[in-house]
Amino acid sequence: MDKRRDIKNSNRDSTNDYRHHQKSDRSHIDGVISLDKLGLEKVYVQAKRWQGSLGRPDLQAFYGALAGQRAKRGVFITTSSFTQQALEFANSVEGMVLIDGSRLVNLMIDHEVGVTSKTIHMPKVDGDYFDEEA
């Protein structure tokens, strides 16, 4: 899955702009979304395709990376889940949004990113059609 392509596609009809962040192994930032054309309002993104739960140390590293960028907003996305300690940490700091696998799937469906929709025709028997006249 190409995270950059999916985020770009999700913003194709908006004024937002996504830029993949060229990172070192320690930057903990995968991308930056500009909320305006001038790039004055930015959201920093960390995305993890993970099997187990992400813990507080993962969020602390991301929060440190946000501080290093003087960022006001960050979104941490995972295909798995967050530990209770991670959730508590995120609630104790400002500007950090967590998206776990379940919420990610719902957002993808709501915004039709990476999914396809199909209308299904469900016939229903009309009971009145078979009623006998007295």
N, C-alpha and C positions, 0 to 999 in steps of 0.2 A: 504494500500500500504506500503510495507516495503522499505523505502528509501535506507537502507544499501544494500539490495539484488539487487536493480536496479542499484545502482552505481557500485557495485562489478561486476555485469553482463556486464555493459558498458565497463569495463576495462579488461575483461577476456582475450583479445588478445593483451594487451599492457604490458609495463613494469611498469605501474602505480600500486600503492597499496592503497587501501582504508581502513581506520580504523575509526570505530565508536567512537566518543568522549564521554566518560563517563562524563556527565555534571551535574552540579548543576542547580538549576532553574535559575541562573543568568549568566551562562557562555556564552550563545548566540552562541555557536559553536556546530553543530551537528556531524561533521565529519572532517577528515583530509585526503587529498589525497597526497601521496608521489609521486612526479614526477620522482624519481629515486630510485633504490633499497636501497641506503644508507639512504634515508630519509632526504637528505640535502635540497632539494627543496620541499616545501610543499604548498598546497592550502587548506585553511580552508573554510568549507562550513556551511552555515546556510540555512535550508530549512523550508518553511512554507506552509502548506495547509490552505489557507485562503479564506474567502468569500469577504471581503472588500479590499480596497487598503491599501498597507503598506506605512507608512509615514516616514518622516525624523527621528523621535525618534527611530524607529526600526533599521534603518541603523546606526544611531549614537551608539546605544548599541552594534551592531555587530562590528563596527569600534573600539570601546573601547575594546572589547574582542580580536580583532586582535592585537591591541597595547599591550595588556597584554600578548600575546603569542609571541610578537616581530615578527609577521607575515608580510610578504611582499605582500601576495596575499590572497584575499578572494572572494568567490562567494556566493551571496545571491540569493536563488531560491525561487520563490513563484508560486502557481497555479493561483494567481489573478494578480494584477497589482501594480504599484508603483505610488504614488502621484508625482506631478510636483516638489514639494519641495524635495522629496526623490531622484528623478533623478538629480536635481541640486546638492544636497549634494554628491552623488556618483561621479559626474563629477568633483567635487572640490577636491577630495582626490585621491591618487594614489593607484593602486592595487586592486580596488574593481570592480567586475563585477556583473551586475544585470541580472537575467534571470526571465522574467515574464511568465505568463501562456502561452501566444501565442508563445513566443520564445522557451519555454520548449517543447511544442507540436512539433514544427518544428525540434528541436534537437532530440527528441525521434523518429520521423519518419526518419530523415536523418541517424541516427545511429542504427535504428531498435531495440530500447530498449523499452520494454513494449508494443510493437505493433506487429501485424502480417500483412504480405503482401499477397495479393491474385491477381493473374493474371486473367484478365477477357478477354474472347474471344468475340470480337465484329464483327460479320459478316457484310459485306458490299455488297450490290447488285452490280454486275458487269453489267453496262448498255450496254456494247459492246456485251454481250452474247445474249441480246434480240433484237439487231438491225437486221432488215430484210435485206436480200441481194436484191439488185435491179435487 
